[in-house]
Amino acid sequence: MKVEVRSLTKIYGEKDRNVVAIEDVNFKVKEEEFVCILGPSGCGKTTLLRIIAGLERPTSGEVLLDGSPVCEPRKDISVVFQEFALFPWRTVLGNITFGLERMGVPREERERIASQYIEMIGLRGFENAYPHELSGGMKQRVAIARALAVDPDVLLMDEPFGSLDAQTRNLFQAELLEIWENTRKTIIFVTHSVDEALFLADRILVMSARPGRIKKEMRVSLERPRDRTSMEFNRMRAEVLSVLQEETRKALALEGLTAGKPR
């Protein structure tokens, strides 16, 4: 098994002000598998991803990569965030080569590798552009290329297309699948969108309202490329929505909300 998440619990705060973000989360991800994590706002999806990345330590439990505990950031795990997190003082080429530079890869080799990914993400001719000169979609392509350039075993993605308009988002989903099919990386992808999860994933994990647990696991058996208008796609959408809406209602209740009424 590529990734194993074992009994993860994360508690923030102290004494009487504790917040249990996630509790007893367990799942496994196979090599080359594309797994999407869905859940209502505040259920701990990002916390879970950060722990898998080694960016946060759990209160209890562990994450294993190829049987080895993940206790800190590792070069074989890359993360793509929604906010792009590009270095504004570095060009497209400079951003993509950053990780390779930190790894001590010679300049000629890291520029050769970066060039391959620039071609893959369709940004040939923008090598010397700076982030402020790029659209949101172009910035996200650079972030994905930077994550892939270091050749990680696992790619973690935290709502990477959440800030894009619907048409651009659909295009990027298709492009990400093409990249995944070419590289066969193991991907764990956090999203709020049921449609996005169904279009991308081999398997969907639906999380409960806080404290986040794995409420339901669903295998997506639809053949690729997937038709969002097909009867089977819509049947699965309704099934996932039913589970997600139940947990969203619980999340709203936890926040002291009732339908249509502010706190």
Secondary structure as UniProt FT lines:
FT   STRAND          3..12
FT   HELIX           15..17
FT   STRAND          19..29
FT   TURN            31..32
FT   STRAND          34..38
FT   TURN            41..42
FT   HELIX           45..53
FT   STRAND          60..65
FT   TURN            66..67
FT   STRAND          68..69
FT   TURN            75..76
FT   STRAND          77..81
FT   TURN            82..83
FT   TURN            88..89
FT   HELIX           92..102
FT   TURN            103..104
FT   HELIX           107..120
FT   TURN            121..122
FT   TURN            124..125
FT   TURN            127..128
FT   HELIX           131..133
FT   HELIX           136..149
FT   STRAND          154..158
FT   TURN            160..163
FT   HELIX           166..183
FT   STRAND          186..190
FT   HELIX           194..200
FT   STRAND          203..207
FT   STRAND          214..219
FT   TURN            228..229
FT   HELIX           231..254
FT   TURN            255..256
FT   TURN            259..260
//
